[in-house]
Amino acid sequence: MIEEKLSGGVQSLEVGLAVLNALLEHNKPIILKELSSKLDMHPAKVHRYLVSLIRMNYAKQLEGGQYALGDQAWRLGLNCIQHTDVLQLVQHLIYELQSKIGCGIQISKWSPKGPLVVQSIESNHPISIVTKVGSIMPLVNSAAGRVFASYLPEALIKPLMHSEWEKATLNHSQVKPTNWDEFLVLKENTLQQGMAIAQGDLLVGINAVGLPIFNAHLAMEFCIVALDSEMFLPVNAGSEKLERFKREVAAMNQYIQTR
């Protein structure tokens, strides 16, 4: 039977959560010695709690012996993100939007690793999209990534973008924009138009359009992306579907500001 003390709490649980919090705050793999130092706790004791966290999938041990957050910890964080006030406030508008334009809809929020997909609604059309809830979108060549990269501080996104360019070089692949200077041109265009377009940049034959959603303090809360095949989501100037998407998102932002 699980130990329970209603008045004083469960000390062992509190210690275990302290270990989990230390992994969360460090936000990258860490060795046992360093983790025990952060907690001011004997390594053997920390290890016992790590074993339990690993069993419950809240932590994991990597090949090099380091420890990191497990999938269950990420799922817990994702669940909290999905239930933020602003996102819940406009849920009915998001579904109304999808029914009006018929395209797939993806909602991304910012995470330490980049844009995190927290909601996905399928297109009414037969297209194959492999991006799922919990996926991290690239900053360089995805519509959501380009929106976040344009609206967030450069000091925050620049290292992540350079990491993506380095990875592309190692994989002998090319992504556009290819460097920071090219991105700055794209950023200026994104801010002027208030949207970012990925026209087959991430998935061949798939167009994606991303727009920012702001909270009551006019800070970017999340990114909403419409995506579909070139046939069902044309992004050329004068596209009625593109213009309708922009109008509906503008109304969504206005709805948030008046609440």
PASE-334237 format. One record per atom (N, C-alpha, C): x, y, z. Coordinates in Angstrom, 3 decimals, decimal comma. Example, Ala and Ser with C-alpha at 12.3 -4.5 7.8 and 13.67 -1.06 7.14 Angstrom:
BEGIN
SITE      east     north        up
SITE    13,190    -5,690     7,800
SITE    12,300    -4,500     7,800
SITE    13,200    -3,300     7,800
SITE    12,850    -2,250     7,080
SITE    13,670    -1,060     7,140
SITE    12,900     0,030     7,870
END
This chain:
BEGIN
SITE      east     north        up
SITE     0,855    -1,201     0,000
SITE     0,000     0,000     0,000
SITE     0,888     1,247     0,000
SITE     0,505     2,266    -0,770
SITE     1,288     3,492    -0,842
SITE     1,148     4,268     0,457
SITE     2,288     4,678     0,996
SITE     2,301     5,442     2,235
SITE     1,582     6,774     2,023
SITE     0,779     7,163     2,981
SITE     0,024     8,405     2,832
SITE    -0,082     9,116     4,175
SITE     0,335    10,376     4,189
SITE     0,190    11,200     5,376
SITE    -0,504    12,482     4,950
SITE    -1,775    12,570     5,234
SITE    -2,562    13,696     4,744
SITE    -2,106    15,018     5,338
SITE    -1,639    14,992     6,582
SITE    -1,283    16,250     7,230
SITE     0,112    16,718     6,831
SITE     1,084    15,815     6,861
SITE     2,469    16,228     6,641
SITE     3,010    15,936     5,267
SITE     2,243    15,243     4,421
SITE     2,747    14,901     3,095
SITE     3,621    13,668     3,143
SITE     4,165    13,308     2,003
SITE     5,016    12,128     1,889
SITE     6,418    12,601     1,541
SITE     7,329    12,465     2,476
SITE     8,667    13,016     2,293
SITE     9,395    12,382     1,118
SITE     9,248    11,064     0,967
SITE     9,957    10,389    -0,115
SITE     9,473    10,880    -1,476
SITE     8,179    11,191    -1,585
SITE     7,655    11,723    -2,831
SITE     8,243    13,100    -3,106
SITE     8,342    13,910    -2,056
SITE     8,902    15,249    -2,216
SITE    10,357    15,191    -2,668
SITE    11,107    14,231    -2,130
SITE    12,509    14,083    -2,540
SITE    12,582    13,644    -4,001
SITE    11,722    12,700    -4,359
SITE    11,706    12,241    -5,746
SITE    11,364    13,365    -6,716
SITE    10,409    14,210    -6,342
SITE    10,038    15,339    -7,188
SITE    11,154    16,377    -7,249
SITE    11,922    16,481    -6,169
SITE    13,072    17,395    -6,175
SITE    14,107    16,933    -7,204
SITE    14,299    15,612    -7,287
SITE    15,222    15,053    -8,288
SITE    14,691    15,329    -9,695
SITE    13,386    15,137    -9,869
SITE    12,770    15,406   -11,172
SITE    12,885    16,893   -11,524
SITE    12,666    17,763   -10,540
SITE    12,788    19,200   -10,782
SITE    14,206    19,585   -11,197
SITE    15,188    18,929   -10,586
SITE    16,580    19,222   -10,937
SITE    16,864    18,843   -12,388
SITE    16,316    17,716   -12,837
SITE    16,460    17,318   -14,241
SITE    15,770    18,332   -15,145
SITE    14,617    18,795   -14,709
SITE    13,840    19,750   -15,496
SITE    14,567    21,084   -15,608
SITE    15,093    21,570   -14,507
SITE    15,769    22,865   -14,501
SITE    17,086    22,825   -15,277
SITE    17,770    21,698   -15,240
SITE    19,039    21,574   -15,972
SITE    18,791    21,567   -17,476
SITE    17,686    20,936   -17,894
SITE    17,201    20,981   -19,283
SITE    18,159    20,381   -20,302
SITE    19,090    19,540   -19,856
SITE    19,953    18,792   -20,769
SITE    20,553    17,622   -19,997
SITE    21,095    16,615   -20,675
SITE    21,637    15,458   -19,964
SITE    22,668    15,854   -18,904
SITE    22,659    15,106   -17,819
SITE    23,530    15,435   -16,693
SITE    24,052    14,144   -16,061
SITE    25,287    14,165   -15,574
SITE    25,846    12,978   -14,928
SITE    25,399    12,933   -13,464
SITE    25,469    11,761   -12,873
SITE    24,990    11,561   -11,506
SITE    25,720    12,460   -10,516
SITE    27,028    12,571   -10,654
SITE    27,811    13,377    -9,710
SITE    27,362    14,833    -9,731
SITE    27,140    15,368   -10,908
SITE    26,716    16,762   -11,022
SITE    25,299    16,949   -10,480
SITE    24,427    15,970   -10,745
SITE    23,053    16,050   -10,254
SITE    23,020    15,998    -8,734
SITE    23,817    15,121    -8,134
SITE    23,845    15,020    -6,673
SITE    24,402    16,297    -6,049
SITE    25,333    16,932    -6,751
SITE    25,892    18,190    -6,265
SITE    24,836    19,291    -6,287
SITE    24,043    19,320    -7,359
SITE    22,981    20,320    -7,466
SITE    21,955    20,140    -6,352
SITE    21,704    18,898    -5,988
SITE    20,699    18,586    -4,972
SITE    21,265    18,571    -3,563
SITE    22,612    18,637    -3,452
SITE    23,281    18,499    -2,159
SITE    22,830    17,211    -1,473
SITE    22,911    16,109    -2,255
SITE    22,436    14,804    -1,794
SITE    23,468    13,748    -2,192
SITE    23,623    12,716    -1,373
SITE    24,592    11,662    -1,677
SITE    24,230    10,983    -3,012
SITE    25,231    10,716    -3,853
SITE    24,960    10,097    -5,162
SITE    24,156     8,806    -5,086
SITE    24,426     7,974    -4,075
SITE    23,706     6,699    -3,956
SITE    22,221     6,935    -3,721
SITE    21,894     7,959    -2,939
SITE    20,492     8,275    -2,669
SITE    19,814     8,823    -3,929
SITE    20,529     9,707    -4,632
SITE    19,979    10,255    -5,880
SITE    19,732     9,128    -6,868
SITE    20,657     8,179    -6,926
SITE    20,542     7,064    -7,873
SITE    19,295     6,236    -7,594
SITE    18,961     6,024    -6,325
SITE    17,777     5,240    -5,984
SITE    16,512     5,911    -6,523
SITE    16,450     7,220    -6,366
SITE    15,276     7,940    -6,880
SITE    15,257     7,958    -8,404
SITE    16,425     8,047    -9,015
SITE    16,490     8,006   -10,479
SITE    15,976     6,669   -11,009
SITE    16,301     5,595   -10,321
SITE    15,832     4,270   -10,739
SITE    14,306     4,239   -10,771
SITE    13,682     4,807    -9,735
SITE    12,212     4,832    -9,693
SITE    11,644     5,736   -10,786
SITE    12,272     6,876   -11,018
SITE    11,811     7,783   -12,072
SITE    11,938     7,132   -13,448
SITE    13,004     6,368   -13,626
SITE    13,209     5,668   -14,896
SITE    12,139     4,589   -15,080
SITE    11,830     3,874   -14,015
SITE    10,788     2,833   -14,085
SITE     9,443     3,420   -14,510
SITE     9,164     4,641   -14,045
SITE     7,897     5,297   -14,374
SITE     8,007     6,153   -15,635
SITE     9,165     6,108   -16,296
SITE     9,403     6,798   -17,570
SITE     9,438     8,316   -17,441
SITE     9,696     8,820   -16,210
SITE     9,863    10,263   -16,038
SITE    11,322    10,669   -16,240
SITE    12,201     9,706   -16,268
SITE    13,617     9,954   -16,531
SITE    14,149     8,805   -17,373
SITE    15,323     8,997   -17,935
SITE    15,960     7,944   -18,714
SITE    17,470     8,086   -18,597
SITE    18,150     6,958   -18,746
SITE    19,606     6,973   -18,728
SITE    20,113     6,786   -20,149
SITE    20,983     7,675   -20,575
SITE    21,512     7,639   -21,928
SITE    22,708     6,696   -22,004
SITE    23,143     6,423   -23,219
SITE    24,235     5,468   -23,423
SITE    25,516     5,902   -22,714
SITE    25,747     7,205   -22,642
SITE    26,963     7,698   -22,004
SITE    26,883     7,743   -20,490
SITE    25,767     7,261   -19,923
SITE    25,626     7,255   -18,481
SITE    24,960     8,497   -17,922
SITE    24,660     9,455   -18,765
SITE    23,987    10,662   -18,311
SITE    22,484    10,411   -18,137
SITE    21,859    11,294   -17,391
SITE    20,423    11,182   -17,135
SITE    19,695    12,367   -17,760
SITE    18,475    12,117   -18,231
SITE    17,671    13,161   -18,865
SITE    16,201    12,889   -18,593
SITE    15,346    13,837   -18,956
SITE    13,910    13,651   -18,787
SITE    13,400    12,534   -19,685
SITE    12,451    11,750   -19,186
SITE    11,852    10,678   -19,961
SITE    10,619    11,147   -20,705
SITE    10,055    10,260   -21,500
SITE     8,895    10,618   -22,330
SITE     7,688    11,034   -21,503
SITE     7,499    10,415   -20,346
SITE     6,333    10,748   -19,527
SITE     6,424    12,182   -18,998
SITE     7,633    12,634   -18,714
SITE     7,812    14,010   -18,257
SITE     7,446    14,983   -19,368
SITE     7,858    14,642   -20,601
SITE     7,504    15,498   -21,734
SITE     5,996    15,499   -21,977
SITE     5,358    14,318   -21,805
SITE     3,908    14,248   -22,000
SITE     3,178    15,100   -20,961
SITE     3,700    15,102   -19,740
SITE     3,100    15,911   -18,682
SITE     3,193    17,393   -19,032
SITE     4,370    17,802   -19,495
SITE     4,550    19,193   -19,890
SITE     3,659    19,560   -21,060
SITE     3,558    18,650   -22,033
SITE     2,725    18,900   -23,207
SITE     1,261    19,050   -22,802
SITE     0,804    18,215   -21,873
SITE    -0,580    18,294   -21,412
SITE    -0,870    19,640   -20,766
SITE     0,098    20,159   -20,008
SITE    -0,076    21,474   -19,377
SITE    -0,139    22,573   -20,430
SITE     0,722    22,476   -21,452
SITE     0,743    23,474   -22,512
SITE    -0,579    23,487   -23,262
SITE    -1,132    22,295   -23,497
SITE    -2,374    22,200   -24,257
SITE    -3,544    22,858   -23,540
SITE    -3,419    23,069   -22,239
SITE    -4,540    23,595   -21,473
SITE    -4,285    25,011   -20,958
SITE    -3,440    25,757   -21,670
SITE    -3,238    27,146   -21,297
SITE    -4,510    27,939   -21,572
SITE    -4,687    29,009   -20,842
SITE    -5,933    29,771   -20,900
SITE    -6,265    30,267   -22,308
SITE    -5,278    30,884   -22,991
SITE    -5,552    31,470   -24,302
SITE    -5,935    30,397   -25,311
SITE    -5,221    29,294   -25,300
SITE    -5,513    28,223   -26,256
SITE    -6,901    27,644   -26,012
SITE    -7,269    27,481   -24,755
SITE    -8,605    26,976   -24,445
SITE    -9,691    27,990   -24,823
SITE    -9,369    29,263   -24,665
SITE   -10,316    30,329   -24,970
SITE   -10,772    30,290   -26,425
SITE    -9,846    29,934   -27,333
SITE   -10,164    30,011   -28,769
SITE   -10,359    28,637   -29,410
SITE   -10,536    27,598   -28,608
SITE   -10,711    26,266   -29,185
SITE   -11,873    26,219   -30,173
SITE   -12,995    26,824   -29,818
SITE   -14,148    26,778   -30,718
SITE   -13,858    27,514   -32,021
SITE   -13,048    28,574   -31,944
SITE   -12,701    29,323   -33,151
SITE   -11,735    28,533   -34,035
SITE   -10,859    27,766   -33,422
SITE    -9,917    26,944   -34,184
SITE   -10,667    25,890   -34,991
SITE   -11,632    25,237   -34,368
SITE   -12,403    24,209   -35,078
SITE   -13,323    24,838   -36,129
SITE   -13,858    26,009   -35,836
SITE   -14,665    26,705   -36,839
SITE   -13,811    27,077   -38,049
SITE   -12,593    27,523   -37,780
SITE   -11,666    27,884   -38,851
SITE   -11,382    26,685   -39,747
SITE   -11,114    25,541   -39,133
SITE   -10,811    24,356   -39,931
SITE   -12,003    23,956   -40,792
SITE   -13,191    24,070   -40,249
SITE   -14,377    23,693   -41,017
SITE   -14,622    24,654   -42,176
SITE   -14,200    25,890   -42,031
SITE   -14,404    26,883   -43,081
SITE   -13,421    26,731   -44,236
SITE   -12,145    26,418   -43,915
SITE   -11,152    26,355   -44,990
SITE   -10,830    24,924   -45,424
SITE   -11,158    23,947   -44,585
SITE   -10,972    22,550   -44,961
SITE    -9,549    22,049   -44,914
SITE    -8,602    22,901   -44,589
SITE    -7,191    22,502   -44,542
SITE    -6,836    21,909   -43,178
SITE    -5,688    21,263   -43,112
SITE    -5,185    20,812   -41,829
SITE    -4,780    22,019   -40,995
SITE    -4,924    21,908   -39,695
SITE    -4,549    22,990   -38,784
SITE    -3,594    22,431   -37,735
SITE    -2,500    23,142   -37,507
SITE    -1,569    22,766   -36,449
SITE    -1,302    23,968   -35,551
SITE    -1,293    23,706   -34,258
SITE    -0,991    24,736   -33,267
SITE     0,361    24,401   -32,633
SITE     1,262    25,378   -32,616
SITE     2,574    25,183   -32,001
SITE     2,819    26,233   -30,937
SITE     3,422    25,798   -29,841
SITE     3,860    26,722   -28,798
SITE     5,371    26,619   -28,665
SITE     5,957    27,666   -28,111
SITE     7,410    27,682   -27,982
SITE     7,854    26,780   -26,836
SITE     8,923    26,036   -27,071
SITE     9,535    25,200   -26,048
SITE    11,044    25,441   -26,106
SITE    11,795    24,996   -25,097
SITE    13,247    25,199   -25,123
SITE    13,924    24,571   -26,347
SITE    13,281    23,591   -26,954
SITE    13,862    22,943   -28,130
SITE    13,378    23,547   -29,444
SITE    12,396    24,449   -29,368
SITE    11,837    25,037   -30,583
SITE    10,323    24,924   -30,586
SITE     9,688    25,185   -31,730
SITE     8,227    25,114   -31,815
SITE     7,717    23,690   -31,569
SITE     6,840    23,557   -30,600
SITE     6,299    22,260   -30,220
SITE     4,841    22,162   -30,666
SITE     4,525    21,159   -31,467
SITE     3,154    20,965   -31,938
SITE     2,309    20,451   -30,775
SITE     1,279    21,225   -30,396
SITE     0,443    20,848   -29,259
SITE    -0,979    20,477   -29,678
SITE    -1,337    20,760   -30,921
SITE    -2,656    20,384   -31,415
SITE    -2,594    20,214   -32,921
SITE    -3,309    19,233   -33,428
SITE    -3,313    18,976   -34,868
SITE    -4,702    18,505   -35,295
SITE    -5,243    19,155   -36,315
SITE    -6,541    18,777   -36,872
SITE    -6,321    18,395   -38,327
SITE    -6,788    17,233   -38,719
SITE    -6,533    16,729   -40,060
SITE    -7,269    17,535   -41,122
SITE    -6,677    17,530   -42,309
SITE    -7,297    18,160   -43,469
SITE    -8,516    17,348   -43,912
SITE    -9,436    18,003   -44,589
SITE   -10,571    17,297   -45,173
SITE   -10,171    16,547   -46,443
SITE    -8,957    16,777   -46,898
SITE    -8,488    16,199   -48,152
SITE    -7,484    15,080   -47,892
SITE    -7,359    14,135   -48,816
SITE    -6,457    12,992   -48,619
SITE    -4,992    13,368   -48,827
SITE    -4,352    13,873   -47,765
SITE    -2,930    14,187   -47,827
SITE    -2,217    13,458   -46,699
SITE    -0,922    13,237   -46,883
SITE    -0,137    12,507   -45,894
SITE     0,776    13,477   -45,152
SITE     0,443    13,753   -43,898
SITE     1,251    14,625   -43,055
SITE     1,736    13,803   -41,866
SITE     3,058    13,702   -41,706
SITE     3,610    12,850   -40,655
SITE     3,860    13,604   -39,345
SITE     3,732    14,926   -39,365
SITE     3,968    15,705   -38,159
SITE     2,843    15,460   -37,153
SITE     3,210    15,073   -35,943
SITE     2,227    14,734   -34,927
SITE     2,373    15,631   -33,701
SITE     1,366    15,601   -32,855
SITE     1,434    16,320   -31,589
SITE     2,653    15,834   -30,798
SITE     3,428    16,775   -30,301
SITE     4,655    16,447   -29,599
SITE     5,897    16,610   -30,444
SITE     5,712    16,825   -31,752
SITE     6,854    17,013   -32,653
SITE     7,450    18,403   -32,472
SITE     8,751    18,503   -32,650
SITE     9,441    19,783   -32,651
SITE     9,655    20,201   -34,102
SITE     9,160    21,364   -34,470
SITE     9,275    21,837   -35,839
SITE    10,585    22,597   -36,033
SITE    11,201    22,450   -37,194
SITE    12,439    23,202   -37,452
SITE    12,154    24,695   -37,579
SITE    13,119    25,502   -37,183
SITE    12,954    26,945   -37,283
SITE    13,189    27,443   -38,702
SITE    14,122    26,816   -39,394
SITE    14,562    27,346   -40,683
SITE    13,521    27,187   -41,776
SITE    12,987    25,978   -41,942
SITE    12,192    25,721   -43,146
SITE    10,757    25,269   -42,899
SITE    10,223    25,503   -41,704
SITE     8,797    25,239   -41,475
SITE     8,085    26,565   -41,290
SITE     6,798    26,597   -41,593
SITE     6,035    27,830   -41,442
SITE     5,987    28,274   -39,980
SITE     5,727    27,330   -39,077
SITE     5,684    27,667   -37,653
SITE     7,039    28,168   -37,179
SITE     8,097    27,472   -37,599
SITE     9,445    27,871   -37,194
SITE     9,793    29,271   -37,651
SITE     9,431    29,591   -38,885
SITE     9,736    30,923   -39,415
SITE     8,965    32,022   -38,685
SITE     7,740    31,702   -38,253
SITE     6,974    32,685   -37,484
SITE     7,653    32,945   -36,141
SITE     7,963    31,885   -35,405
SITE     8,615    32,055   -34,114
SITE     9,963    32,744   -34,266
SITE    10,729    32,337   -35,282
SITE    12,052    32,919   -35,493
SITE    11,965    34,405   -35,802
SITE    10,869    34,826   -36,403
SITE    10,708    36,235   -36,767
SITE    10,221    37,091   -35,611
SITE     9,418    36,520   -34,722
SITE     8,802    37,309   -33,655
SITE     9,531    37,214   -32,319
SITE    10,324    36,166   -32,119
SITE    11,038    36,023   -30,851
SITE    12,399    36,712   -30,922
SITE    13,001    37,011   -29,774
SITE    14,312    37,690   -29,759
SITE    15,383    36,888   -30,498
SITE    16,224    37,591   -31,242
SITE    17,265    36,933   -32,036
SITE    18,232    36,146   -31,159
SITE    18,524    36,662   -29,971
SITE    19,464    35,966   -29,082
SITE    18,944    34,587   -28,690
SITE    17,628    34,417   -28,704
SITE    17,020    33,144   -28,339
SITE    17,046    32,153   -29,500
SITE    16,728    32,625   -30,687
SITE    16,548    31,695   -31,808
SITE    17,805    31,510   -32,664
SITE    18,723    32,461   -32,631
SITE    19,901    32,375   -33,503
SITE    20,735    31,115   -33,266
SITE    21,048    30,756   -32,003
SITE    21,835    29,520   -31,784
SITE    21,113    28,272   -32,289
SITE    19,789    28,222   -32,135
SITE    19,035    27,063   -32,594
SITE    19,053    26,962   -34,117
SITE    18,976    28,106   -34,782
SITE    18,994    28,094   -36,240
SITE    20,365    27,674   -36,763
SITE    21,415    28,171   -36,130
SITE    22,769    27,770   -36,539
SITE    22,961    26,268   -36,346
SITE    22,368    25,733   -35,288
SITE    22,446    24,294   -35,055
SITE    21,768    23,523   -36,190
SITE    20,641    24,032   -36,676
SITE    19,943    23,374   -37,788
SITE    20,763    23,445   -39,077
SITE    21,410    24,573   -39,311
SITE    22,250    24,689   -40,511
SITE    23,447    23,749   -40,428
SITE    24,036    23,639   -39,247
SITE    25,171    22,730   -39,072
SITE    24,749    21,278   -39,303
SITE    23,582    20,921   -38,786
SITE    23,064    19,563   -38,971
SITE    22,802    19,277   -40,441
SITE    22,248    20,257   -41,152
SITE    21,988    20,080   -42,583
SITE    23,284    19,879   -43,346
SITE    24,326    20,614   -42,960
SITE    25,630    20,460   -43,615
SITE    26,189    19,070   -43,387
SITE    26,098    18,577   -42,158
SITE    26,596    17,240   -41,837
SITE    25,837    16,161   -42,602
SITE    24,550    16,399   -42,848
SITE    23,721    15,423   -43,568
SITE    23,762    15,626   -45,086
SITE    24,598    16,590   -45,520
SITE    24,728    16,896   -46,956
SITE    23,383    17,244   -47,581
SITE    22,572    17,978   -46,811
SITE    21,291    18,448   -47,315
SITE    21,278    19,970   -47,272
SITE    20,348    20,553   -47,981
SITE    20,275    22,005   -48,020
SITE    18,899    22,477   -47,604
SITE    18,874    23,463   -46,750
SITE    17,617    24,061   -46,321
SITE    17,662    25,545   -46,631
SITE    16,495    26,104   -46,853
SITE    16,408    27,538   -47,138
SITE    15,562    28,215   -46,068
SITE    16,022    29,392   -45,623
SITE    17,233    30,111   -46,007
SITE    18,498    29,361   -45,584
SITE    19,589    29,617   -46,277
SITE    20,814    28,840   -46,051
SITE    21,726    29,445   -45,002
SITE    21,488    30,679   -44,594
SITE    22,343    31,326   -43,597
SITE    21,585    32,457   -42,913
SITE    22,226    33,073   -41,935
SITE    21,575    34,097   -41,126
SITE    21,182    35,321   -41,947
SITE    22,047    35,755   -42,841
SITE    21,739    36,929   -43,653
SITE    20,500    36,689   -44,518
SITE    20,402    35,504   -45,092
SITE    19,223    35,175   -45,893
SITE    17,972    35,137   -45,011
SITE    18,131    34,641   -43,794
SITE    16,986    34,599   -42,886
SITE    16,499    36,001   -42,537
SITE    17,426    36,939   -42,345
SITE    17,023    38,299   -41,986
SITE    16,151    38,922   -43,073
SITE    16,427    38,600   -44,326
SITE    15,584    39,066   -45,425
SITE    14,201    38,440   -45,312
SITE    14,174    37,131   -45,035
SITE    12,905    36,427   -44,864
SITE    12,139    36,962   -43,655
SITE    12,857    37,253   -42,578
SITE    12,232    37,778   -41,362
SITE    11,541    39,106   -41,639
SITE    12,209    39,999   -42,351
SITE    11,617    41,293   -42,667
SITE    10,326    41,124   -43,462
SITE    10,344    40,199   -44,412
SITE     9,167    39,932   -45,221
SITE     8,042    39,333   -44,371
SITE     8,412    38,431   -43,457
SITE     7,432    37,802   -42,562
SITE     6,754    38,832   -41,673
SITE     7,534    39,727   -41,107
SITE     6,978    40,748   -40,222
SITE     6,106    41,743   -40,989
SITE     6,489    42,047   -42,215
SITE     5,688    42,965   -43,026
SITE     4,337    42,357   -43,391
SITE     4,353    41,063   -43,751
SITE     3,125    40,398   -44,165
SITE     2,335    39,834   -42,991
SITE     3,008    39,685   -41,840
SITE     2,345    39,117   -40,676
SITE     2,118    37,622   -40,796
SITE     2,865    36,970   -41,665
SITE     2,718    35,520   -41,846
SITE     3,984    34,947   -42,480
SITE     4,145    33,636   -42,346
SITE     5,263    32,928   -42,973
SITE     4,709    31,801   -43,830
SITE     5,312    31,617   -44,984
SITE     4,878    30,579   -45,914
SITE     6,007    29,589   -46,143
SITE     5,683    28,312   -46,091
SITE     6,620    27,250   -46,475
SITE     5,990    26,525   -47,654
SITE     6,489    26,807   -48,824
SITE     5,905    26,271   -50,051
SITE     6,716    25,068   -50,520
SITE     6,402    23,908   -49,929
SITE     7,160    22,703   -50,254
SITE     8,534    22,673   -49,630
SITE     8,833    23,604   -48,714
SITE    10,168    23,677   -48,110
SITE    10,427    22,524   -47,151
SITE     9,386    22,096   -46,458
SITE     9,548    21,017   -45,483
SITE     9,056    19,692   -46,041
SITE     7,903    19,709   -46,696
SITE     7,334    18,519   -47,313
SITE     6,998    18,836   -48,763
SITE     7,536    18,055   -49,677
SITE     7,329    18,294   -51,103
SITE     5,838    18,215   -51,433
SITE     5,358    19,241   -52,141
SITE     3,957    19,260   -52,552
SITE     2,991    19,762   -51,507
SITE     3,506    20,116   -50,322
SITE     2,658    20,594   -49,235
SITE     2,957    22,061   -48,956
SITE     1,918    22,867   -48,963
SITE     2,039    24,277   -48,608
SITE     1,596    24,481   -47,164
SITE     2,284    25,362   -46,486
SITE     1,928    25,682   -45,101
SITE     2,023    27,191   -44,898
SITE     1,058    27,720   -44,179
SITE     1,028    29,152   -43,878
SITE     0,885    29,314   -42,370
SITE     1,808    30,044   -41,764
SITE     1,780    30,242   -40,326
SITE     1,531    31,678   -39,941
SITE     0,698    31,898   -38,942
SITE     0,413    33,235   -38,427
SITE     0,522    33,222   -36,906
SITE     0,941    34,338   -36,328
SITE     1,068    34,408   -34,865
SITE    -0,262    34,699   -34,188
SITE    -0,440    34,124   -33,010
SITE    -1,569    34,451   -32,140
SITE    -0,993    35,105   -30,894
SITE    -1,539    36,268   -30,537
SITE    -1,015    37,044   -29,421
SITE    -1,954    36,974   -28,225
SITE    -1,372    37,096   -27,030
SITE    -2,199    37,129   -25,830
SITE    -2,642    38,565   -25,541
SITE    -3,297    38,774   -24,414
SITE    -3,835    40,097   -24,086
SITE    -2,745    41,136   -23,880
SITE    -1,505    40,682   -23,636
SITE    -0,374    41,590   -23,445
SITE     0,395    41,802   -24,744
SITE    -0,169    41,298   -25,849
SITE     0,415    41,432   -27,188
SITE     1,744    40,702   -27,333
SITE     1,960    39,700   -26,492
SITE     3,110    38,811   -26,648
SITE     2,644    37,582   -27,423
SITE     3,515    37,015   -28,240
SITE     3,118    35,859   -29,041
SITE     2,827    34,675   -28,135
SITE     1,632    34,126   -28,258
SITE     1,185    33,020   -27,414
SITE     1,402    31,679   -28,094
SITE     1,005    31,587   -29,356
SITE     1,263    30,382   -30,132
SITE     1,177    30,708   -31,617
SITE     1,499    29,739   -32,430
SITE     1,449    29,896   -33,883
SITE     0,382    28,953   -34,433
SITE    -0,420    29,461   -35,349
SITE    -1,424    28,620   -36,007
SITE    -1,022    28,457   -37,473
SITE    -1,027    27,227   -37,926
SITE    -0,580    26,910   -39,279
SITE    -1,692    26,184   -40,033
SITE    -1,956    26,651   -41,246
SITE    -2,831    25,922   -42,171
SITE    -1,923    25,187   -43,149
SITE    -2,206    23,923   -43,415
SITE    -1,367    23,170   -44,340
SITE    -2,215    22,219   -45,163
SITE    -1,829    22,090   -46,416
SITE    -2,553    21,216   -47,329
SITE    -1,733    21,094   -48,609
SITE    -2,234    20,316   -49,534
SITE    -1,539    20,162   -50,809
SITE    -1,613    21,470   -51,587
SITE    -0,743    21,598   -52,580
SITE    -0,718    22,807   -53,403
SITE    -2,076    23,087   -54,038
SITE    -2,800    22,019   -54,361
SITE    -4,100    22,170   -55,009
SITE    -5,129    22,814   -54,077
SITE    -5,132    22,397   -52,824
SITE    -6,164    22,850   -51,894
SITE    -5,755    24,052   -51,054
SITE    -4,461    24,399   -51,061
SITE    -4,006    25,590   -50,344
SITE    -3,025    26,366   -51,221
SITE    -3,531    27,035   -52,238
SITE    -2,649    27,863   -53,055
SITE    -2,184    29,070   -52,248
SITE    -0,935    29,452   -52,418
SITE    -0,387    30,561   -51,635
SITE     0,027    31,729   -52,525
SITE    -0,411    31,701   -53,764
SITE    -0,109    32,800   -54,661
SITE    -0,897    34,048   -54,269
SITE    -0,420    35,214   -54,711
SITE    -1,107    36,467   -54,415
SITE    -2,536    36,413   -54,946
SITE    -3,476    36,794   -54,100
SITE    -4,876    36,779   -54,512
SITE    -5,602    35,489   -54,200
SITE    -4,912    34,528   -53,587
SITE    -5,561    33,272   -53,225
SITE    -6,680    33,534   -52,214
SITE    -7,898    33,181   -52,557
SITE    -9,042    33,431   -51,687
SITE    -8,930    32,639   -50,384
SITE    -8,445    31,398   -50,478
SITE    -8,334    30,594   -49,265
SITE    -7,290    31,186   -48,316
SITE    -6,190    31,669   -48,884
SITE    -5,158    32,295   -48,066
SITE    -5,701    33,557   -47,397
SITE    -6,424    34,366   -48,152
SITE    -6,984    35,587   -47,599
SITE    -8,021    35,290   -46,512
SITE    -8,792    34,236   -46,715
SITE    -9,798    33,878   -45,696
SITE    -9,125    33,399   -44,419
SITE    -8,071    32,637   -44,565
SITE    -7,312    32,178   -43,404
SITE    -6,791    33,376   -42,611
SITE    -6,240    34,351   -43,300
SITE    -5,715    35,544   -42,641
SITE    -6,826    36,326   -41,931
SITE    -7,981    36,441   -42,574
SITE    -9,096    37,160   -41,958
SITE    -9,582    36,461   -40,691
SITE    -9,696    35,145   -40,759
SITE   -10,189    34,390   -39,603
SITE    -9,209    34,468   -38,434
SITE    -7,918    34,424   -38,730
SITE    -6,913    34,512   -37,662
SITE    -6,890    35,923   -37,076
SITE    -7,071    36,926   -37,921
SITE    -7,143    38,308   -37,420
SITE    -8,329    38,458   -36,465
SITE    -9,457    37,836   -36,817
SITE   -10,636    37,879   -35,950
SITE   -10,361    37,140   -34,637
SITE    -9,585    36,060   -34,720
SITE    -9,234    35,308   -33,512
SITE    -8,382    36,165   -32,587
SITE    -7,412    36,875   -33,141
SITE    -6,589    37,763   -32,334
SITE    -7,429    38,866   -31,714
SITE    -8,369    39,402   -32,461
SITE    -9,250    40,444   -31,955
SITE   -10,126    39,909   -30,826
SITE   -10,586    38,686   -30,970
SITE   -11,426    38,037   -29,956
SITE   -10,642    37,934   -28,638
SITE    -9,378    37,577   -28,719
SITE    -8,553    37,432   -27,520
SITE    -8,369    38,795   -26,837
SITE    -8,142    39,831   -27,627
SITE    -7,888    41,144   -27,071
SITE    -9,105    41,739   -26,353
SITE   -10,299    41,321   -26,755
SITE   -11,515    41,873   -26,155
SITE   -12,024    41,068   -24,972
SITE   -11,323    39,986   -24,619
SITE   -11,762    39,161   -23,500
SITE   -11,015    39,542   -22,212
END
